[in-house]
């Protein structure tokens, strides 16, 4: 009978102490929030301690998204990524107090011996609406529709003009938003590289225009069977590989003029313009009638040697 009373009194004492701990206005010992020991502090003191620690920790936390042609910076001021001190302090205050009195007593005794960390995610305040809006604005700014190149042929002038196209470009705003929020939640603020979705424009097949307009140059010769002199054939053409490379490297909307005269054909002209990288490099005028076609041809070749290019530079 006496033993039973003693046990009952002990249980009552433990429960009473547990209720006292549950109703206490101080945080259990060794409870950490944001790396700060708020154990033994009252709520207001814990809020102040957490606020100071989080401001120092997140002051330079900027997530930079690197796109192919621009960057987006998500700074702490923009995203409001910071611990909510009130919620964090409340989480610390509630630690060990959401169970019964015996649970509170056991948690308190355990806290006196070992450190107890409260997850920061419970109080994280991330302005997801602003992040979404900024990403949507960027998606609209970088979006462009596909524009196929155009090719114009002037058969009389023996020229082919190409206006380069551009691919369709779009930004997957949903995927980027998910990636940004995931980075913040994980505390990973390293540089985030993100590519656009692209749909290429139609390619320009220069070979078909070369096959259509180019002719091989042939020297004059004497036809033994017909007993007659066959006149020389003036060649026309352009450097397919050269212009294909120029088109591939050109910005969207660039106009590329391909002149199909070769140096020999040009030597029959009175005036020659030499173009290099889109800029007028040199001009030659034939001294008619004193200068022969062959002599003028030699001068053309001399300039071409200075240019270091082929007939693609002759206009």
Residue pairs with C-beta under 8 A, 6 or more apart in sequence:
14 101
14 102
14 105
15 101
15 102
16 101
17 101
17 105
18 100
18 101
18 102
18 103
18 104
18 105
19 101
19 104
21 28
21 96
21 97
21 101
21 104
21 105
21 108
22 97
22 101
22 104
25 42
25 43
26 40
26 41
26 42
27 38
27 39
27 40
27 41
27 42
27 43
27 46
27 92
27 93
27 95
28 39
28 95
28 96
28 107
28 108
28 111
28 116
29 39
29 40
29 108
29 111
29 112
30 37
30 39
30 111
30 112
30 113
30 114
30 115
30 116
31 37
31 38
31 39
31 92
31 95
31 111
31 116
31 118
32 38
32 39
32 115
32 116
32 117
32 118
33 46
33 50
33 83
33 88
33 89
33 91
33 92
33 117
33 118
33 120
34 50
34 53
34 54
34 57
34 83
34 88
34 120
35 53
35 57
36 49
36 50
36 53
37 115
38 45
38 46
38 49
38 50
38 89
38 92
39 111
41 49
43 89
43 90
43 93
46 88
46 89
46 92
46 93
47 85
47 86
47 88
47 89
48 85
50 83
50 85
50 88
50 89
51 85
54 82
54 83
54 85
55 82
58 76
58 81
58 82
58 83
59 76
61 76
61 81
61 189
62 73
62 74
62 75
62 76
62 189
63 73
63 74
63 79
63 180
63 183
63 184
63 189
63 192
64 71
64 72
64 73
64 74
64 191
64 192
65 71
65 72
65 73
65 74
65 176
65 180
65 192
65 193
65 194
66 191
66 192
66 193
66 194
67 138
67 142
67 171
67 194
67 195
67 196
68 195
68 196
69 142
70 138
70 142
72 134
72 135
72 138
74 81
74 131
74 134
74 180
74 184
76 82
78 127
78 130
78 134
79 126
79 127
79 130
79 131
79 184
80 125
80 126
80 127
80 130
81 124
81 125
81 126
81 127
81 184
82 124
82 125
83 120
83 123
83 124
83 125
84 123
84 124
84 125
85 123
86 123
87 122
87 123
88 118
88 120
88 122
88 123
91 118
91 122
91 123
92 118
95 107
95 111
95 116
95 118
96 103
96 104
96 107
96 108
96 111
97 104
99 107
110 116
121 185
124 184
124 185
126 181
126 184
126 185
128 181
131 177
131 180
131 181
132 173
132 177
135 171
135 173
135 176
135 177
135 180
136 173
138 171
138 173
139 170
139 171
139 173
139 176
142 169
142 170
142 171
142 196
143 169
143 170
143 171
144 166
144 168
144 169
145 168
146 165
146 166
146 167
146 168
146 199
146 200
146 201
147 165
147 166
147 201
147 252
147 253
148 165
148 201
148 202
149 162
149 163
149 164
149 165
149 201
149 202
149 204
149 247
150 162
150 163
150 165
151 160
151 161
151 162
151 204
151 209
152 160
152 161
152 162
152 163
153 159
153 160
153 161
153 209
153 212
153 213
154 160
154 161
155 213
158 213
158 236
158 259
158 260
158 261
159 257
159 258
159 259
159 260
160 206
160 209
160 213
160 238
160 257
160 258
160 260
161 255
161 256
161 257
161 258
162 204
162 206
162 243
162 247
162 255
162 256
162 258
163 253
163 254
163 255
163 256
164 204
164 247
164 250
164 251
164 252
164 253
164 254
164 255
164 256
165 201
165 202
165 252
166 201
166 252
166 253
167 198
167 199
167 200
167 201
168 198
168 199
168 201
169 196
169 197
169 198
170 196
170 197
170 198
171 194
171 196
171 197
172 197
175 194
176 194
179 192
179 194
180 192
183 189
183 190
183 192
204 244
204 247
206 238
206 240
206 243
206 244
206 247
206 258
207 240
210 237
210 238
210 240
213 236
213 237
213 260
214 235
214 236
214 237
214 238
214 260
215 233
215 234
215 235
215 236
215 237
216 233
216 235
216 237
217 232
217 233
217 234
217 235
217 262
217 264
217 265
218 232
218 233
218 235
219 232
220 229
220 230
220 231
220 232
221 229
221 230
222 228
222 229
222 230
223 229
223 230
234 264
234 265
234 268
235 262
235 264
235 265
236 260
236 261
236 262
236 265
237 260
237 262
237 311
238 258
238 259
238 260
238 311
238 312
239 310
239 311
239 312
242 309
242 310
242 312
243 256
243 258
243 312
246 256
247 256
250 256
257 315
258 312
259 311
259 312
259 314
259 315
261 269
261 311
261 314
261 315
262 311
262 314
263 297
263 300
263 301
263 304
263 311
263 314
264 297
266 272
266 300
266 311
266 314
267 286
267 293
267 294
267 296
267 297
267 300
268 293
269 286
270 285
270 286
270 288
271 283
271 284
271 285
271 286
272 283
272 284
272 285
272 286
272 300
272 314
272 315
273 280
273 282
273 283
273 314
273 315
274 280
274 281
274 282
274 283
274 284
274 303
274 304
274 307
274 313
274 314
274 315
275 281
275 313
275 314
275 315
276 307
276 309
276 313
281 307
281 313
282 303
282 306
282 307
284 296
284 299
284 300
284 303
286 296
287 296
300 314
304 310
304 311
304 313
304 314
307 313
